[in-house]
Every structure is written in structure tokens, then in C-alpha cells.
Amino acid sequence: MHAHPVGKIGVVGAGLIGRAWAMLFAQAGWRVDIFDASTAALDVCMQEIATMLEDLHGAGLLREAQENILARIQPAATLAQACRDAVLVQENIRETVAAKIEIFAQMDALAAPDTILASSTSWIPASSFTEHLAGRARCLVAHPANPPYLIPLVEVSPAPWTSDAVAQATMALYAQIGQEPVLVRKEIQGFLLNRIQGAVLNEMLNLYEQGYASTVDLDKVMKFGLGLRWSFMGPFETIDLNAPEGIADYAGRYGHTYAAVSRTQAPNSWNPDVISKIEQERREQLPQDALQRRARWRDNRLMALRRHQKDQPT
């Protein structure tokens, strides 16, 4: 299997992730048929995509007129229409194994034999819902970060039976549309991003629950500390540069301390009482009716950061 020329993509599920995928592929010149079991969701989807494109245009992140991009995206009346003639079908429905089994069985029956079938699932390994499919060798997970049109990471996680050629062609396809794919070499629940994020969140919860700092100050540790440097280089490169002779030197200087600290870091059960206290602190900082407005502010800040990132040498 090889990287494909620009053609058609099918998108299944017209929520936040599905419409972001549709816009990403359309920006790269692909035709997109997007399907949702709810016609109302499809109507909202097209309106939301138009709004996202307007924001991206304002941030200087579009290479052509937004109406040209929007014209490449068509609502599909049926799942069969979304799958027909697609190079790849990107599934984005609810996060349950049963739902994934059902939709992948339908997609496998409807799509051409060489169509790649990818799930955007955040947590569920592909082996959980593709094992009994005739076309299981062309199925995998392609988990984006949220929102995908601003954060370009895509975790490509094949099942044990996924063809290597399919995995490589999928990686090439996402790179072609401007994303940053990474290959998850072995299946694991939560893939890479959510496991790393979970480790940080669990320790943040521990530090809060044990009274070391407020939620505001813990957020500042990331916002004004780790997050700044991690926005343009990862933790391995960071520590490679934080000792005169590189990463082995860093490990020699600080590894024993990190090892000692790790023995004091307990798992966290996400206690509902603690979450309730955090909820109260957060609502004091941001009323519930302001969440959507703040989320759009976040997206616009991410647009500015993404534009800055694109302008920098690697």
C-alpha cells in the first residue's frame, strides 16, 4: 500500500472531532463526505465548520478562501455514501466498545477493500472492536489531540493484525494534510498522550488533595513553567539541554532524586469529594455560563501559538 493522491475522505460522526477532521482534510484539498445519524447534528456541523474557518482566516492560518474549503465538505445522507470511494474513513462516534464494534462492522461491509478504516477513539485499542472483521487488516486507531485543527498530533495505533503497509500509508496521509503523526508500536489503553496527561493530572490531584497548593497555583506551574518549554520541545529534549553534557549527564545528576520522588507519588482515585471542591474553585474562577466563551478564547490563543510555531525553524 502507498500514499494516496488527493481524493475523497469519509467522516462518520459530526461532533467536535468529526467536523475538525472534515475541515482539516478539506483544507488540504480533499473532498469530504461527512455522515451523522442525526440530521440536526449535520446541520449544526456545517455551521460550526464555517465558524471555525472564519476564526482560522482571522488568525492567518488559511491558505485560500474559506468558502473554497467549505465547498469541499458535503453532508452525506447515508453511511454508505460516506464510505463510497473513500481513501480513508475516519470514525468519531461515542466511546463505547459496543458502538465501535457495530459501526466498524457496517463500515467494513460498505467500504471498498482498500479503504483505510480509522477510529478517533481516545482510549479503546483497535483490537477491541476489529478482531472479527473480514477487513481487519485495514483497521486501526488514529487518535487526534483536541482540537485537531489546532493541535496537530495524531496517534496512529494499529491492532496486532493491522497491515504494516496500512499503518505506514495512514501515517503518510496524516502528514500530507499537515498533521504530526506518531506510531504507537504496541497497543495500550489510552495510547500515549492520554497516559502522559493522566500521569500529570493524577499528580496534580495528589498535590491538591494533600494540601500543597491551590488549583490556580498548580495551573500556573504548567502555564508559566513546564508548559512554556514543552510547547516547542518535549521532555526528553528538555532534559538533554538542561545538563552540560546532555541527557546521560542529567540522569547522573538528578535521576536518583526523581526516583526517590516517584516512590512518593501514589495513584489517585479521583475522589468525588475532591473533584467537587475543585469544581467549586473552578466555578469561582470561571462561571459555568462562560465555559463556551473561554473555550473559544483558548482556541484563538492556540491559533496564535500554532502560527508562531509554524514560523519557527525546527
GIURDA-V216853 format. One record per backbone hydrogen bond with DSSP energy under -0.5 kcal/mol. NH is the residue of the N-H (numbers start at 0). CO is the residue of the C=O. If there is no record, write none. Layout:
# GIURDA-V216853
[[NH,CO] [NH,CO]]
This chain:
# GIURDA-V216853
[[8,30] [9,87] [10,32] [11,89] [12,10] [12,34] [18,14] [19,15] [20,16] [21,17] [22,18] [23,19] [24,20] [25,21] [26,22] [27,23] [28,25] [29,24] [30,6] [31,71] [32,8] [33,31] [33,73] [34,10] [38,36] [41,37] [42,38] [43,39] [44,40] [45,41] [46,42] [47,43] [48,44] [49,45] [50,46] [51,47] [52,48] [53,49] [54,50] [55,51] [56,52] [57,53] [58,54] [59,56] [60,55] [67,64] [68,64] [69,65] [70,66] [71,67] [71,68] [72,69] [73,31] [73,71] [75,33] [81,77] [82,78] [83,79] [85,82] [86,7] [87,7] [88,115] [89,9] [90,88] [90,117] [91,11] [95,93] [99,95] [100,96] [101,97] [102,98] [103,99] [104,100] [105,101] [106,102] [107,103] [108,104] [109,105] [110,106] [114,111] [115,86] [116,137] [117,88] [117,115] [118,139] [119,90] [124,122] [127,124] [128,125] [129,125] [130,126] [132,129] [135,132] [137,134] [138,135] [139,116] [140,156] [141,118] [142,154] [143,141] [144,152] [149,146] [150,146] [151,149] [153,179] [154,142] [155,153] [155,181] [156,140] [156,154] [157,155] [158,138] [161,158] [162,136] [166,162] [167,163] [168,164] [169,165] [170,166] [171,167] [172,168] [173,169] [174,170] [175,171] [176,172] [177,174] [178,173] [179,151] [180,178] [181,153] [183,155] [183,181] [184,182] [189,122] [190,187] [193,189] [194,189] [195,191] [196,192] [197,193] [198,194] [199,195] [200,196] [201,197] [202,198] [203,199] [204,200] [205,201] [206,202] [207,203] [208,204] [209,205] [210,207] [211,206] [212,206] [217,213] [218,214] [219,215] [220,216] [221,217] [222,218] [223,219] [225,220] [226,221] [227,224] [228,224] [229,225] [230,226] [231,228] [232,228] [237,233] [238,234] [239,235] [240,236] [240,237] [241,237] [245,242] [249,245] [250,246] [251,247] [252,248] [253,249] [254,250] [256,253] [257,253] [258,254] [259,255] [260,256] [261,257] [262,258] [263,260] [264,261] [265,263] [274,270] [275,271] [276,272] [277,273] [278,274] [279,275] [280,276] [281,277] [282,278] [283,279] [284,280] [285,281] [289,286] [290,287] [293,289] [294,290] [295,291] [296,292] [297,293] [298,294] [299,295] [300,296] [301,297] [302,298] [303,299] [304,300] [305,301] [306,302] [307,303] [308,304] [309,305] [310,306] [311,307] [311,308]]
